[in-house]
Amino acid sequence: MAGHGPQGATRRSTPDTHDDIERTGTRSAARRTRWMPSSRALVGGLLVLAAAAGVLSAHRAASAPPTTRIVVVTRDLEAGAAIRAEDLGTVAAELPDGVEVVWADSADQMVGRVTRTALQAMQPLRPGDVFEAARFEGGRRVEVSIDLPPAQALAGSIRPGDRVDVLATDPNAVGTTTVVSGAVVSDVDHGDDSIGGSGDVRVRLAVADHDTAEALVDASRRTDVTLALPAPSVEDAP
């Protein structure tokens, strides 16, 4: 009989195995959901930590003192002044990219340079604020550039610092005259020798005054100018 036989007892005392496994599995899954974070939660937590670390790093970087040093002038300098070592100092500064300055390790290269414009004390020194060393010294107060064919510019053999005589030949007259004696070569640019280029040599000459500069420019426009290189003399020594 269903209620009293061994089979009936067995049926009453045997648990519903499938129902129990399903419930147990559901409870275990519920426990895992409550106590173990999902992969999405882990990733989110890592992102929050990374953001916090970035903010902390940016704050430290913003509050850290600058580590680079730039060159400044220590006193007011007039235009045309030759820079001395005592005219220069360095300060720590943090500058944005693209700002042109003279870095501290190049300070020695600025000694002897000539200022292009007036500079004020503690003003940062820029490469464009200075001419090359010794420029405009030794009575050379005015510079003029002239373009010449290579044969009339000593075939490119002259160099900055050379002293040359400027000769002018008037096509409408007879003879050649000396316009300037002892002009100092400041720069030589051999130009573009490619097809379509003029092939001229651009020579920058330094002379003593404006009257001499005017005579040189006039000769370069109205006559054929040729440079002559005299032998060095004792007076040419620096």
TATATA-V233927 format. One record per backbone hydrogen bond with DSSP energy under -1.0 kcal/mol. CO is the residue of the C=O (numbers start at 1). NH is the residue of the N-H. If there is no record, write none. Layout:
BEGIN
co = (CO CO)
nh = (NH NH)
END
This chain:
BEGIN
co = (1 5 6 7 8 9 10 15 16 17 18 19 20 21 22 23 24 25 26 27 28 29 30 31 32 38 39 40 41 42 43 44 45 46 47 48 49 50 51 52 53 54 55 56 57 58 59 60 68 69 70 71 72 73 77 78 81 83 84 85 87 89 91 96 102 103 104 107 110 112 113 114 115 119 120 123 125 126 127 129 132 134 139 142 144 146 148 149 150 150 152 153 154 159 162 164 165 166 166 167 168 169 170 177 180 183 184 185 187 189 194 201 202 203 204 204 205 206 207 207 209 210 211 212 213 214 215 216 217 218 219 224 226 228 233 234)
nh = (5 9 10 11 12 13 14 17 20 21 22 23 24 25 26 27 28 29 30 31 32 33 34 35 36 42 43 44 45 46 47 48 49 50 51 52 53 54 55 56 57 58 59 60 61 62 63 64 93 104 91 125 89 122 119 81 115 112 87 88 74 72 70 99 71 106 107 110 113 134 83 131 80 77 123 73 102 129 130 116 135 137 141 207 205 203 201 152 153 155 227 156 157 162 185 183 228 179 180 226 177 224 173 168 166 164 206 161 204 202 197 148 189 146 186 187 144 184 141 142 213 214 215 216 217 218 219 220 221 222 223 169 167 165 236 237)
END
